[in-house]
Amino acid sequence: MAKYITISSTDDAGNAHIAVDKILFAETNSSTAAKIYLEDGTKHIAITGTGLTSGFGENVNAALVEAAQTSWHNAVVAVDLGGMTVTAIAIA
């Protein structure tokens, strides 16, 4: 059964549901930019927002661990954004 993490945008960017088995890792590049690298590392999901250095990469990784530990009944785990704001989600 596929499992997903979800990132909710606070603006009109919508929500992103990302298959856990496609994610390599997440990193925070600055307080306004982060990346979630996919599969072989040649593609990524670009995240734009504010306050992302407050733990965005760590929270994505925590959601991945939680998704791996949940049963198939809980196929979607939300990334805890805390005080962070996501304003754009794009595949690059």
Secondary structure by P-SEA (a helix, b strand, c coil): cccbbbbbbcccccbbbbccccccccccccccbbbbbcccccbbbbbbbccccccaaaaaaaaaaaaaaccccccccccccccbbbcccccc
